């Protein structure tokens, strides 16, 4: 049983306490003075109101009341308090009689909320009432109680753009994970790592899989006394440090420490960035922050605060959380980093955490373990979204389902949502309008390039030679050049080469003096737009933004030239995201979509065999009675991935049957009886292998893509099955057990789902070239449907004409007039 942080004394304990006070001639004021706690806390105990566990224990011990008298019984609703219980309780007075600030209702809700937070660290044991733990330093606990109110007020708040109502960290905090080994420290040869995979796929599907393993952030804090927390803009560094401060002061982690949260930029007077004023040292910073928490005179007991701090530091009582090293002017950062290093050497017993975007300071902070905040995974995104809806619009619970559906059907948006800041921005926009326009990505760029810094009131960099518009112009040019040359990823010197090519070709930037290295550093550490995924391997922070930047430049070019440029690249997979983005924001979408349809139809129009196949597919879709649209049925027949899976099935089955025959011959030659049920065994083995082939293919490939984007119900069915399927590569033993128990049943459901709408089949005996054309035809039509679904300015007439004739043979419809 986990010990409650907030308790209410039972009536028998209150009665005994009052009897003890009366018999000894005590008043509540005298008792509070002897215990070193606020009078109001003693009065709350005696009045049967809520008090913290430490107060409860101190009063019971002083008045000889058995502490466990109320805990030996099953906990009552009034003993272990939920957030709602505390919200419904009587409010505490605003000021205590001895001058200390009381813990108000909101702060008590924080304590109750954090008492329910699960700490995901294997090294943090739960507090069990039946285990006799050693008592922590009582003096430190007394100070913790006195600073808790101010610390909670400081840390339990979040900065959210475009939200005018205060938001609290304890309502929205989602567990964060960190990389112990930095991704940028890896040595990777992508050509070797991704053999037989085209370069345009590296970032979009594979680079994330190469990230080192992550662990819960709390576990890292437990394992390392000194931490340098790094991460991109909006990754959640400040939120994590604030959470650690709150979790510490509410006894969730490191309950024997005094947490101090200090934004480092508060050390510098913004009016004297270039002055000679001394910044002081960490001792003076700590003293200033400590006193700002309202440390009372009676705590000092006549001693100076300097002596108190010296004693606490020497004994290692502090958890010091220094936030935002990158947010102070450049000329101060190195000095502050060295001061923190010297301070940590002088008082090595204390725990210290420094947060910054740039891990370069790890060369100064040598005794600090450098970690990096990991991007959100799907489960974390879902958890945050659920808390967001509950906090900001609890009256609209169905909004969460709509938000999840949006991310499930919009892969580019889901990729951006892995960044907590951008996820918050998406949620904010979704609160106002459940349909996010394509130009929403321009808002994301504005946020990264300027708006976030403005909201934090950060000073402008004095050495910037480019405006925000010029940065976007240059980035959009580089995005297009890289896609034409080598895809989404820059290796070795490719980034420098692309940069120089863009500068030489740009009329707007030809006469602007640009320091290349400084520009790259700015993109990395100030805007977090450029990421080093491994040594010498760079990419933009999100493939989605890479696509948008390229689309932005094309959409703002000459319309005829832009259409010609994109049509020439329509059959290159790495350009598909850009084409969708361009059509989505283009005001000339009708003409572009019609030109795409004509070009796609030209692929198959001259091949009679392919036209016969399309006619047969069309007839099948007309004859079937199904709630799906006819075009969806045509897509199901056309899906090449399913045909490829069938080929794999047949090859694997033949191989297994051949191996089984060889095994029978071998055992017979050795003179052993073949005791196995040969026919049954072969059937079972082949069936299991066929299902496993299909399952593994399904796990690694998106099947029926075209049909899924045409029919949401089919997509939902496949998503449901995918969620039930364990990762076969993450835990092979777990997958093996699941497969043996549930594999056949799961495979039947998958096969039923993907073939139930196919009325018949026919061997068409396509040549290799015809299969290649069909594959291109299939992918191009999928691209066309995505463009139709995302186009902001397509007319209903053109959209209907294209949809109704999609995947149809030439003779079945009248050619659209272009």
C-alpha positions as a printed Julia matrix, in Angstrom:
818×3 Matrix{Float64}:
   0.0     0.0     0.0
   1.42    3.4    -0.96
   1.44    5.94    1.85
  -0.88    8.9     1.35
   0.74   12.33    1.23
  -2.26   14.18    2.68
  -4.22   12.84    5.69
  -7.18   13.72    7.88
  -6.95   12.62   11.54
  -9.7    10.23   12.7
 -12.03   11.42   15.46
 -10.4     9.24   18.17
  -6.96   10.73   17.38
  -8.34   14.28   17.52
 -10.06   13.58   20.86
  -6.86   12.15   22.36
  -4.82   15.11   21.03
  -7.13   17.63   22.67
  -7.0    15.7    25.95
  -3.19   15.73   25.89
  -3.11   19.48   25.19
  -5.57   20.17   28.02
  -3.79   17.98   30.58
  -0.4    19.57   29.81
  -1.7    23.13   29.64
  -0.58   23.45   26.0
  -2.01   25.79   23.43
  -1.86   25.16   19.7
   0.54   28.11   19.41
   2.96   26.58   21.92
   2.74   23.17   20.26
   3.4    24.67   16.84
   6.41   26.59   18.22
   7.95   23.44   19.73
   7.4    21.44   16.56
   8.66   24.23   14.28
   5.55   24.23   12.13
   2.8    26.74   11.36
   0.01   27.23   13.91
  -2.55   26.8    11.16
  -1.3    23.26   10.5
  -1.84   22.31   14.16
  -5.3    23.88   14.09
  -6.11   21.98   10.89
  -5.13   18.72   12.59
  -7.27   19.47   15.66
 -10.24   20.55   13.53
 -10.18   17.35   11.49
  -9.02   19.09    8.32
  -6.41   17.95    5.81
  -2.73   18.05    6.79
   0.42   16.72    5.16
   1.88   13.42    6.37
   4.85   15.04    8.12
   2.62   17.34   10.18
   0.38   14.4    11.01
   3.37   12.37   12.24
   4.93   15.22   14.23
   1.72   16.03   16.15
   0.96   12.37   16.85
   4.5    11.73   18.07
   4.54   14.8    20.33
   1.15   14.0    21.87
   1.82   10.25   22.17
  -0.88    9.29   19.68
  -0.25    5.97   17.86
   0.64    7.05   14.35
  -0.62    3.84   12.8
  -3.97    3.95   14.55
  -5.74    5.18   11.43
  -3.55    3.28    8.96
  -4.12   -0.2    10.38
  -7.71    0.07    9.21
  -8.8    -0.04    5.57
  -8.36    3.48    4.18
 -11.49    5.58    4.15
 -12.32    8.01    1.43
 -11.46   10.84    3.83
  -8.01    9.41    4.62
  -6.46    8.92    1.17
  -7.53   12.01   -0.67
  -8.09   12.34   -4.4
  -7.79   15.62   -6.28
 -11.55   16.01   -6.09
 -11.59   15.38   -2.32
  -9.11   18.19   -1.81
 -10.96   20.47   -4.17
 -14.13   19.91   -2.12
 -12.45   20.45    1.26
 -12.52   23.73    3.21
 -10.05   26.29    1.86
  -7.08   27.18    4.03
  -6.58   30.75    5.17
  -4.48   32.89    2.87
  -1.96   33.84    5.53
  -0.71   31.9     8.53
  -0.49   33.61   11.89
   3.31   33.42   11.91
   3.65   35.12    8.53
   4.16   32.04    6.31
   2.11   31.54    3.16
  -0.41   28.73    3.43
  -0.74   25.99    0.84
  -3.84   27.01   -1.09
  -6.4    24.73   -2.72
  -4.71   24.7    -6.11
  -1.36   23.76   -4.57
  -3.01   20.97   -2.57
  -4.49   19.66   -5.8
  -0.95   19.59   -7.21
   0.2    17.49   -4.24
  -2.71   15.12   -4.58
  -2.27   14.9    -8.34
   1.42   14.15   -8.07
   0.74   11.5    -5.46
  -1.04    9.62   -8.27
   1.78   10.0   -10.81
   3.54    6.72  -11.5
   7.31    7.12  -11.45
   8.62    4.99  -14.29
  11.95    4.04  -12.79
  12.94    0.55  -11.78
  15.17    2.04   -9.13
  12.44    3.93   -7.28
  10.68    1.68   -4.79
   7.14    2.51   -3.62
   6.7     3.77   -0.06
   5.17    0.86    1.83
   3.6     1.39    5.23
   4.85   -1.97    6.45
   8.55   -1.22    5.81
  10.51    0.69    8.42
  12.36    3.31    6.42
  14.95    5.55    8.11
  13.65    8.99    9.01
  14.99   11.81    6.77
  16.76   14.85    8.17
  14.03   16.66   10.12
  15.56   20.09    9.52
  15.57   19.56    5.75
  11.96   18.42    5.93
  11.05   21.55    7.86
  12.6    23.71    5.13
  10.85   21.68    2.45
   7.5    22.46    4.06
   8.28   26.17    4.21
   9.36   26.51    0.57
   6.79   24.12   -0.94
   4.07   26.7    -1.51
   6.33   29.14   -3.37
   8.02   26.38   -5.35
   4.68   24.96   -6.49
   3.54   28.4    -7.59
   6.78   28.85   -9.55
   6.81   25.48  -11.31
   3.18   24.41  -11.68
   2.46   26.5   -14.75
   2.9    26.17  -18.49
   3.5    28.66  -21.25
   1.1    27.93  -24.12
   0.81   30.22  -27.13
  -2.67   31.56  -27.98
  -4.2    30.25  -24.74
  -5.3    33.08  -22.46
  -6.39   30.88  -19.55
  -3.66   29.72  -17.13
  -2.71   26.06  -17.57
  -1.05   23.97  -14.88
   1.7    21.44  -15.34
   0.13   18.85  -13.03
  -2.93   18.7   -15.31
  -1.0    18.1   -18.54
   2.35   16.55  -17.69
   3.08   13.42  -19.72
   5.97   11.13  -18.82
   9.1    11.96  -20.78
  11.79    9.57  -21.96
  15.43   10.4   -22.68
  18.32    9.06  -24.74
  21.31    8.12  -22.61
  23.41    7.8   -25.78
  22.94   10.84  -28.03
  21.76   10.07  -31.59
  24.24   12.62  -32.96
  27.12   10.61  -31.48
  26.36    7.51  -33.57
  28.58    6.53  -36.46
  26.39    5.33  -39.35
  26.99    4.57  -42.98
  23.49    4.87  -44.37
  24.38    3.23  -47.67
  25.59    0.21  -45.76
  22.86    0.26  -43.12
  20.02    0.57  -45.63
  21.05   -1.7   -48.45
  18.5    -1.91  -51.26
  16.53    1.01  -49.8
  16.41    4.22  -51.88
  17.84    7.34  -50.18
  14.49    9.18  -50.24
  13.16    6.63  -47.75
  15.93    7.08  -45.18
  14.35    9.83  -43.14
  10.7     9.15  -43.71
  10.6     5.54  -42.6
  13.92    4.4   -41.25
  15.98    7.0   -39.41
  13.68    7.03  -36.39
  14.26    3.29  -36.01
  17.99    3.96  -35.63
  17.57    6.11  -32.54
  19.27    4.6   -29.49
  17.05    3.07  -26.84
  15.42    5.46  -24.38
  14.67    5.22  -20.66
  12.23    7.09  -18.39
  13.57   10.51  -17.42
  13.06    9.76  -13.72
  15.34    6.76  -14.02
  18.1     8.94  -15.45
  17.71   11.39  -12.54
  18.02    8.53  -10.06
  21.08    6.99  -11.73
  23.15   10.15  -12.29
  23.89   12.88   -9.72
  24.83   15.41  -12.41
  22.83   15.74  -15.62
  23.1    17.94  -18.7
  19.66   17.73  -20.34
  19.7    18.59  -24.04
  17.0    18.62  -26.69
  15.54   20.66  -29.52
  13.31   23.68  -29.2
  10.03   22.59  -27.6
  11.27   19.09  -26.71
  10.14   19.54  -23.09
  13.36   20.39  -21.19
  11.89   23.17  -19.05
   8.74   21.15  -18.43
  10.85   18.2   -17.3
  12.86   20.3   -14.83
   9.7    21.86  -13.42
   8.15   18.41  -13.07
  11.23   17.16  -11.2
  10.95   20.12   -8.8
   7.26   19.4    -8.16
   7.75   15.63   -7.91
  10.56   16.16   -5.42
   8.68   18.6    -3.18
   5.66   16.25   -3.16
   7.77   13.22   -2.14
   7.48   11.37   -5.44
  11.21   11.36   -6.1
  14.29   12.24   -4.02
  12.18   13.12   -1.0
  15.24   13.95    1.17
  16.35   16.79   -1.13
  15.53   20.48   -1.35
  14.54   21.25   -4.97
  15.44   24.67   -6.36
  14.33   25.67   -9.87
  16.3    28.55  -11.36
  15.89   29.93  -14.93
  19.47   30.95  -15.72
  18.5    33.91  -17.85
  17.08   35.56  -14.73
  20.7    36.08  -13.68
  21.32   38.6   -16.44
  19.87   42.09  -16.54
  18.44   42.37  -20.06
  19.51   46.0   -20.15
  23.17   45.18  -19.54
  23.91   42.32  -21.91
  27.1    43.98  -23.04
  28.05   45.6   -19.78
  30.75   44.57  -17.31
  28.47   43.8   -14.38
  29.46   40.67  -12.51
  27.06   37.76  -12.74
  27.96   36.65   -9.26
  28.36   32.94   -8.67
  26.08   29.94   -8.14
  26.11   30.5    -4.39
  24.62   33.98   -4.82
  22.13   32.67   -7.39
  21.03   29.96   -5.0
  20.79   32.4    -2.1
  18.62   34.78   -4.12
  16.27   32.01   -5.28
  16.16   30.41   -1.83
  15.15   33.63   -0.1
  12.56   34.33   -2.81
  10.78   31.17   -1.64
   9.97   33.02    1.6
  12.3    31.34    4.07
  11.12   32.41    7.53
  13.36   33.87   10.25
  12.54   31.17   12.79
  13.93   28.54   10.41
  17.28   30.31   10.52
  17.17   30.31   14.35
  19.6    33.2    14.57
  22.0    31.84   11.98
  22.78   33.7     8.78
  21.34   32.39    5.55
  24.89   32.06    4.2
  25.8    29.67    7.01
  22.59   27.73    6.47
  23.24   27.34    2.75
  26.86   26.36    3.37
  25.75   23.65    5.76
  23.02   22.32    3.43
  25.35   22.35    0.42
  28.14   20.6     2.3
  25.76   17.85    3.37
  24.41   17.46   -0.19
  20.79   18.37    0.53
  19.96   20.19   -2.73
  18.45   19.19   -6.06
  19.5    22.18   -8.17
  17.68   22.58  -11.48
  19.36   25.2   -13.68
  17.22   25.84  -16.76
  17.9    27.52  -20.11
  21.66   27.88  -20.49
  21.04   28.56  -24.2
  18.61   31.42  -23.4
  21.24   33.8   -22.04
  23.5    35.94  -24.26
  26.36   34.13  -25.98
  29.1    36.03  -24.15
  27.86   34.79  -20.75
  27.24   31.09  -21.49
  30.78   29.79  -21.2
  31.38   31.74  -17.99
  28.2    30.39  -16.41
  28.98   26.83  -17.52
  32.41   27.01  -15.88
  30.93   28.48  -12.7
  28.43   25.62  -12.49
  31.24   23.1   -13.01
  33.35   24.65  -10.22
  30.31   24.82   -7.96
  29.52   21.14   -8.55
  33.15   20.26   -7.73
  33.01   22.35   -4.55
  29.77   20.71   -3.36
  29.83   17.26   -5.03
  27.18   15.63   -2.82
  24.33   17.69   -4.29
  22.33   16.68   -7.33
  22.46   19.15  -10.2
  20.7    19.38  -13.56
  21.46   21.89  -16.34
  19.16   22.2   -19.37
  20.23   23.53  -22.77
  19.6    22.84  -26.43
  23.26   22.55  -27.39
  25.25   19.58  -26.02
  28.51   21.41  -26.76
  28.63   22.45  -23.09
  29.29   18.84  -22.14
  32.95   19.6   -22.92
  32.9    22.11  -20.05
  30.56   20.28  -17.69
  32.81   17.23  -17.62
  31.29   15.68  -14.5
  27.76   15.87  -15.95
  26.13   13.0   -17.85
  24.67   14.35  -21.11
  21.23   13.05  -22.07
  18.74   14.1   -24.74
  14.96   14.37  -24.46
  13.44   11.78  -26.8
  10.55   12.62  -29.18
   7.07   11.61  -28.1
   5.85    8.19  -29.19
   2.25    7.43  -30.18
   1.28    6.44  -26.64
   2.65    9.7   -25.2
   0.87   11.76  -27.86
  -2.4     9.98  -27.03
  -1.87   10.5   -23.29
  -1.16   14.22  -23.68
  -4.11   14.69  -26.03
  -6.41   13.0   -23.52
  -5.24   15.29  -20.72
  -5.51   18.32  -23.0
  -9.15   17.62  -23.87
 -10.0    16.87  -20.23
  -8.37   20.16  -19.12
  -9.4    22.59  -21.86
 -12.78   21.28  -23.03
 -14.09   18.57  -20.66
 -17.6    19.18  -21.97
 -16.54   17.8   -25.37
 -15.17   14.29  -24.68
 -15.73   13.17  -28.29
 -13.18   15.74  -29.39
 -10.42   13.36  -28.32
 -11.65   10.63  -30.7
 -11.74   13.14  -33.54
  -8.21   14.28  -32.74
  -6.91   10.7   -32.69
  -8.64   10.03  -36.0
  -6.99   13.13  -37.47
  -3.51   11.91  -36.5
  -4.25    8.36  -37.68
  -5.21    9.58  -41.14
  -2.66   12.39  -41.46
   0.85   10.98  -41.26
   2.62   14.33  -41.89
   0.77   15.93  -38.97
   1.45   12.9   -36.74
   5.16   13.27  -37.44
   5.16   16.91  -36.32
   3.18   15.95  -33.18
   6.22   14.07  -31.8
   7.54   17.43  -30.57
   5.66   18.43  -27.37
   5.62   22.16  -28.22
   4.27   21.52  -31.71
   1.8    18.97  -30.33
   0.51   21.64  -27.94
   0.19   24.06  -30.86
  -1.74   21.44  -32.87
  -4.08   20.84  -29.92
  -4.63   24.58  -29.51
  -5.52   24.97  -33.18
  -7.77   21.89  -33.05
  -9.68   23.43  -30.14
 -10.66   26.31  -32.42
 -11.14   24.43  -35.67
 -11.15   20.66  -36.11
 -10.02   21.07  -39.72
  -6.4    22.19  -39.97
  -5.68   23.99  -43.22
  -2.51   23.14  -45.18
  -1.05   26.55  -44.38
  -0.98   25.39  -40.76
   2.59   24.27  -41.46
   3.48   27.88  -42.15
   2.39   28.62  -38.58
   4.74   25.86  -37.39
   7.63   27.43  -39.32
   6.82   30.86  -37.92
   6.79   29.37  -34.44
  10.24   27.85  -34.86
  11.8    30.8   -36.68
  10.55   33.65  -34.52
   7.29   33.39  -32.56
   8.51   31.09  -29.76
  11.45   33.37  -29.02
   9.13   36.37  -28.94
   6.81   34.72  -26.42
   9.82   34.0   -24.16
  11.05   37.59  -24.62
  14.45   36.33  -25.71
  16.85   38.94  -27.11
  17.44   38.95  -30.85
  20.78   37.58  -31.93
  23.13   40.42  -32.78
  24.98   38.47  -35.49
  22.03   37.47  -37.67
  22.46   38.6   -41.27
  19.16   37.18  -42.57
  15.56   38.14  -41.89
  12.94   35.49  -41.14
  11.65   35.73  -44.74
  15.17   35.3   -46.13
  15.79   32.26  -43.92
  12.63   30.61  -45.19
  13.5    31.52  -48.78
  16.95   29.93  -48.48
  15.63   26.88  -46.65
  12.94   26.29  -49.27
  15.55   26.43  -52.03
  17.85   23.98  -50.19
  14.88   21.63  -49.62
  14.16   21.43  -53.35
  17.81   21.0   -54.35
  18.34   18.18  -51.84
  15.25   16.28  -53.06
  16.47   16.5   -56.65
  20.01   15.43  -55.77
  19.84   12.87  -52.95
  16.61   12.92  -50.95
  15.86   14.08  -47.42
  19.22   13.4   -45.79
  22.58   15.14  -46.17
  25.71   13.04  -45.7
  29.32   14.15  -45.57
  29.56   17.48  -47.44
  26.23   17.35  -49.28
  24.64   20.05  -47.12
  27.49   22.49  -47.73
  27.36   21.76  -51.48
  23.6    22.34  -51.65
  23.97   25.57  -49.66
  26.59   26.95  -52.04
  24.53   25.96  -55.09
  21.48   27.8   -53.72
  23.42   30.93  -52.85
  24.92   31.09  -56.33
  21.55   30.57  -58.04
  19.42   32.85  -55.82
  18.82   36.37  -57.07
  17.48   37.47  -53.68
  20.5    36.26  -51.7
  23.35   36.71  -54.16
  24.38   40.05  -52.65
  23.79   39.12  -48.99
  26.86   38.27  -46.9
  26.05   34.93  -45.25
  28.38   33.05  -42.95
  27.59   29.42  -43.82
  28.75   27.86  -40.56
  27.0    30.51  -38.5
  23.8    29.94  -40.49
  23.92   26.19  -39.83
  24.56   26.76  -36.13
  21.58   29.09  -36.04
  19.35   26.49  -37.67
  20.57   23.83  -35.23
  20.55   25.5   -31.85
  18.33   28.57  -32.11
  15.55   27.31  -34.39
  16.03   23.51  -34.07
  15.23   23.1   -37.75
  18.43   21.22  -38.59
  19.16   17.93  -36.8
  22.27   15.78  -36.74
  20.89   12.23  -36.77
  24.36   10.69  -36.66
  27.94   11.78  -37.19
  27.96   13.69  -40.49
  24.29   12.88  -41.2
  21.91   15.86  -41.17
  18.24   16.37  -41.96
  15.51   18.9   -41.31
  13.71   18.32  -38.03
  10.61   16.9   -39.75
  10.12   15.43  -43.22
   6.76   17.23  -43.2
   8.48   20.62  -42.95
  10.98   19.62  -45.63
   8.04   18.88  -47.95
   6.26   22.09  -46.99
   9.32   24.26  -47.6
   9.75   22.8   -51.09
   6.02   23.15  -51.78
   6.04   26.73  -50.53
   8.66   27.71  -53.1
   6.98   25.85  -55.97
   3.5    27.19  -55.17
   4.87   30.74  -55.23
   6.56   30.23  -58.6
   5.16   30.7   -62.11
   2.11   28.36  -62.28
   2.92   26.85  -65.69
   6.55   26.24  -64.77
   5.55   24.79  -61.37
   3.08   22.33  -62.94
   5.62   21.18  -65.52
   8.24   20.76  -62.79
   5.98   18.61  -60.6
   4.55   16.49  -63.43
   8.09   15.52  -64.39
   8.6    14.2   -60.84
   5.22   12.59  -60.32
   6.58    9.04  -60.52
   9.4     9.66  -58.03
   8.24    8.57  -54.56
  10.34   11.12  -52.7
   8.43   13.95  -54.41
   4.96   12.7   -53.47
   4.82   14.61  -50.19
   5.84   17.83  -51.94
   3.25   17.36  -54.69
   0.46   16.82  -52.13
   1.56   19.9   -50.19
   1.81   22.03  -53.35
  -1.66   21.07  -54.6
  -3.09   21.61  -51.11
  -2.02   25.26  -50.99
  -2.19   26.1   -54.7
  -5.0    28.25  -56.06
  -4.52   26.54  -59.45
  -5.4    23.09  -58.1
  -8.09   22.22  -60.7
  -5.76   22.41  -63.67
  -2.94   20.62  -61.86
  -5.2    17.72  -60.83
  -6.6    17.34  -64.34
  -3.09   17.26  -65.8
  -2.09   14.59  -63.28
  -5.13   12.45  -64.2
  -4.31   12.63  -67.91
  -0.65   11.75  -67.36
  -1.57    8.76  -65.14
  -4.09    7.37  -67.67
  -1.46    7.58  -70.41
   0.52    4.88  -68.57
  -1.96    2.11  -69.44
  -3.93    3.45  -72.38
  -1.75    1.85  -75.09
  -1.58   -1.67  -73.61
  -4.63   -3.8   -74.59
  -3.86   -6.44  -71.94
  -3.82   -3.87  -69.16
  -6.99   -2.29  -70.52
  -8.66   -5.73  -70.43
  -7.56   -6.16  -66.81
  -9.03   -2.76  -65.87
 -12.29   -3.63  -67.68
 -12.55   -6.9   -65.76
 -11.87   -5.12  -62.46
 -14.5    -2.53  -63.31
 -17.08   -5.22  -64.03
 -16.34   -6.92  -60.71
 -16.9    -3.65  -58.84
 -20.21   -3.03  -60.64
 -21.6    -6.51  -59.91
 -20.75   -6.55  -56.22
 -23.23   -5.37  -53.6
 -21.21   -3.66  -50.89
 -21.41   -0.48  -48.8
 -18.04    0.53  -50.23
 -17.78    2.78  -53.25
 -17.1     1.08  -56.58
 -13.76    2.85  -56.85
 -12.73    1.28  -53.53
 -13.44   -2.2   -54.89
 -11.4    -1.38  -57.99
  -8.55   -0.32  -55.72
  -8.74   -3.59  -53.77
  -8.32   -5.57  -56.97
  -5.49   -3.4   -58.16
  -3.49   -3.47  -54.97
  -0.09   -4.77  -55.98
   1.09   -5.32  -52.43
  -1.48   -8.07  -52.0
  -0.35   -9.71  -55.25
   3.24   -9.52  -54.01
   2.22  -11.16  -50.73
   0.56  -14.02  -52.62
   3.78  -14.58  -54.57
   5.72  -14.71  -51.32
   3.18  -17.18  -49.91
   3.52  -19.57  -52.83
   7.33  -19.47  -52.82
   7.49  -20.04  -49.07
   5.0   -22.91  -49.24
   6.97  -24.72  -51.93
  10.17  -24.27  -49.97
   8.61  -25.71  -46.79
   7.07  -28.65  -48.63
  10.43  -29.41  -50.28
  12.25  -29.24  -46.94
   9.66  -31.51  -45.33
  10.09  -34.1   -48.09
  13.85  -34.06  -47.61
  13.38  -34.6   -43.88
  11.12  -37.61  -44.51
  13.68  -39.12  -46.9
  16.51  -38.58  -44.42
  14.69  -40.27  -41.49
  13.66  -43.18  -43.71
  17.25  -43.68  -44.94
  18.47  -43.84  -41.35
  16.01  -46.64  -40.63
  13.76  -44.61  -38.31
  10.01  -44.78  -38.44
   8.37  -41.6   -39.52
   5.99  -41.2   -36.58
   4.72  -37.79  -37.6
   1.38  -37.36  -39.28
   3.01  -36.37  -42.52
   0.04  -35.06  -44.48
  -1.5   -33.21  -41.56
   1.86  -31.83  -40.48
   2.65  -30.47  -43.92
  -0.76  -28.82  -44.23
  -0.47  -27.25  -40.79
   3.12  -26.1   -41.33
   2.41  -24.62  -44.74
  -0.72  -22.88  -43.46
   1.18  -21.45  -40.5
   4.04  -20.33  -42.73
   1.69  -18.68  -45.22
   0.01  -16.78  -42.4
   3.37  -15.78  -40.89
   4.56  -14.49  -44.26
   1.46  -12.37  -44.6
   1.67  -11.18  -40.99
   5.34  -10.14  -41.22
   4.72   -8.43  -44.54
   1.77   -6.61  -42.98
   3.94   -5.55  -40.02
   6.57   -3.97  -42.28
   4.49   -2.58  -45.13
   1.43   -0.46  -45.53
  -0.96   -2.64  -47.55
  -4.05   -1.55  -49.46
  -2.99    2.1   -49.2
  -5.11    3.22  -52.12
  -8.23    1.41  -50.93
  -7.7     2.7   -47.38
  -7.61    6.36  -48.3
 -10.73    5.83  -50.39
 -12.56    3.93  -47.63
 -12.05    4.96  -43.95
 -13.78    1.81  -42.57
 -11.25   -0.45  -44.26
  -8.45    1.68  -42.83
  -9.94    1.39  -39.32
 -10.16   -2.39  -39.61
  -6.52   -2.72  -40.6
  -5.48   -0.29  -37.87
  -7.3    -2.39  -35.28
  -5.49   -5.55  -36.4
  -2.16   -3.74  -36.46
  -2.64   -2.65  -32.85
  -3.21   -6.27  -31.81
   0.0    -7.4   -33.49
   3.14   -7.39  -31.26
   6.36   -6.07  -32.76
   8.13   -9.23  -34.01
  11.55   -7.55  -33.86
  11.34   -5.86  -30.47
  10.72   -8.97  -28.36
  10.97  -12.17  -30.39
  10.14  -14.46  -27.47
   6.96  -12.52  -26.65
   5.98  -12.5   -30.33
   6.62  -16.23  -30.66
   4.33  -17.03  -27.72
   1.61  -14.72  -29.05
   1.88  -16.22  -32.52
   1.56  -19.78  -31.26
  -1.51  -18.85  -29.21
  -3.32  -16.37  -31.46
  -1.53  -16.23  -34.81
  -3.94  -18.38  -36.82
  -7.04  -16.59  -35.58
  -5.46  -13.17  -36.18
  -4.38  -14.2   -39.71
  -7.88  -15.39  -40.58
  -9.28  -12.01  -39.6
  -6.66  -10.22  -41.7
  -7.28  -12.39  -44.74
 -11.03  -12.0   -44.34
 -10.73   -8.24  -44.18
  -8.54   -7.85  -47.25
 -10.23  -10.38  -49.54
 -13.88  -10.31  -48.46
 -14.72   -7.71  -51.08
 -13.04   -9.56  -53.95
 -15.68  -11.58  -55.76
 -13.38  -13.47  -58.09
  -9.81  -13.84  -59.2
  -8.06  -14.53  -62.46
  -4.5   -15.25  -63.51
  -3.54  -12.46  -65.89
   0.06  -13.55  -66.47
   1.46  -10.05  -66.63
   4.96   -9.57  -67.93
   7.61   -7.98  -65.71
   7.22   -4.71  -67.59
   3.42   -4.77  -67.21
   3.73   -5.41  -63.48
   6.09   -2.44  -63.25
   3.61   -0.24  -65.11
   0.75   -1.39  -62.87
   2.82   -0.61  -59.79
   3.52    2.9   -61.08
  -0.15    3.3   -62.08
  -1.26    2.2   -58.61
   1.1     4.55  -56.75
   0.31    7.5   -59.01
  -3.45    7.06  -58.45
  -2.83    6.91  -54.71
  -0.96   10.2   -55.0
  -3.83   11.69  -57.01
  -6.39   10.69  -54.35
  -4.24   12.22  -51.59
  -4.06   15.45  -53.6
  -7.85   15.45  -54.04
  -8.39   14.92  -50.33
  -6.02   17.73  -49.33
  -6.65   20.34  -52.03
  -7.96   23.57  -50.54
  -9.1    25.13  -53.81
 -10.38   22.22  -55.95
 -13.86   22.69  -57.42
 -16.54   20.06  -56.59
 -17.13   19.39  -60.32
 -13.49   18.52  -61.06
 -13.18   16.45  -57.89
 -16.28   14.41  -58.77
 -15.15   13.86  -62.38
 -11.76   12.53  -61.28
 -13.08   10.33  -58.47
 -15.8     8.69  -60.57
 -13.37    7.71  -63.36
 -10.46    6.66  -61.15
  -8.94    3.26  -62.1
 -11.38    2.82  -64.97
 -10.47    1.58  -68.48
 -10.3     4.15  -71.22
 -13.41    2.95  -73.01
 -15.64    3.07  -69.93
 -15.83    6.85  -69.61
 -15.64   10.05  -71.59
 -12.23   11.63  -71.38
 -12.24   14.75  -69.23
 -11.89   17.97  -71.15
  -8.65   19.58  -70.03
